[in-house]
Amino acid sequence: MRAALFVTCVNDALYPRTGIAVVRLLERLGVGVDFPAAQSCCGQPQYNTGYRYETEPLMRRTARAFAGHAYVVTPSGSCAAMIREHYPRIGRKAAAEGRGSELADAAAALAPRVYELTEFLVDVLGVTDVGAYFPHTVTYHPSCHGLRGLGLGDRPRRLLAAVKGLDLVELPGAEECCGFGGTFAVKNPDVSTAMGTDKITAAAGTGAQVLCGADNSCLAHLDGLLRRADSPMRALHLAEILAATEEEPLP
């Protein structure tokens, strides 16, 4: 089996270790990984800010970049949700405006092939124990797009629970938004900070060493708040935990 990695612009620019971890993990599980070099931003920042027409060229580019790949795997619930939920809407609106079916056809061809990482592991590969080793206490924050948009459910927690040496503790108020919300954090910084502070306070109360999530955009927000609070807790993407083994531990 082969899969294409949609690394996302946030990971490419700020968290390349997450992309590397996904490749290590998938290859360890016997999946060959392709990286289409033509990929770029999926257009979510533009779309979320109301620039639908400016999103369309990025939608076309993304569809072309991943054409021919049966599986497109991304370590980002928000970007997966953008493609699966919003690309079809963009296509329908373009068609309703009399601009043809090109975008609708592109969305229909791409969206069913896009999987958030934990979906791909559990639903496609059929695994929860990926052979990982991470001897630390971890609490998990489910990001909104994965929780509500994609309906990831307990997939991330099942994967974490199977990691050797990992002590998974419940996060109080786990389903509450962390306050990032992409451009929401820029437009409403005070509200965003208050929500994030509630989240890291709840995480600190668990006694965990690591606050884990499946979206680095949310983790960037929370990690910044943790650092400002001089907290010893670190924020870490789930892929990096799952990629770690006894032979190749997380640096």
Secondary structure, DSSP 8 states (H G I E B T S, - for coil): -EEEE---HHHHHH-HHHHHHHHHHHHHTT-EEE--TT----SHHHHHTT-HHHHHHHHHHHHHHTTT-S-EEES-HHHHHIIIIIHHHHHHHHHHTTS-SHHHHHHHHHGGGEEEHHHIIIIIS--S----B--SEEEE---HIIIIIS--TTHHHHHHHTSBT-EEE--TTTTS--S-TTHHHHHSHHHHHHHHHHHHHHHHTTT-SEEEES-HHHHHHHHHHHHHTT-S-EEEEHHHHHH--SSS---
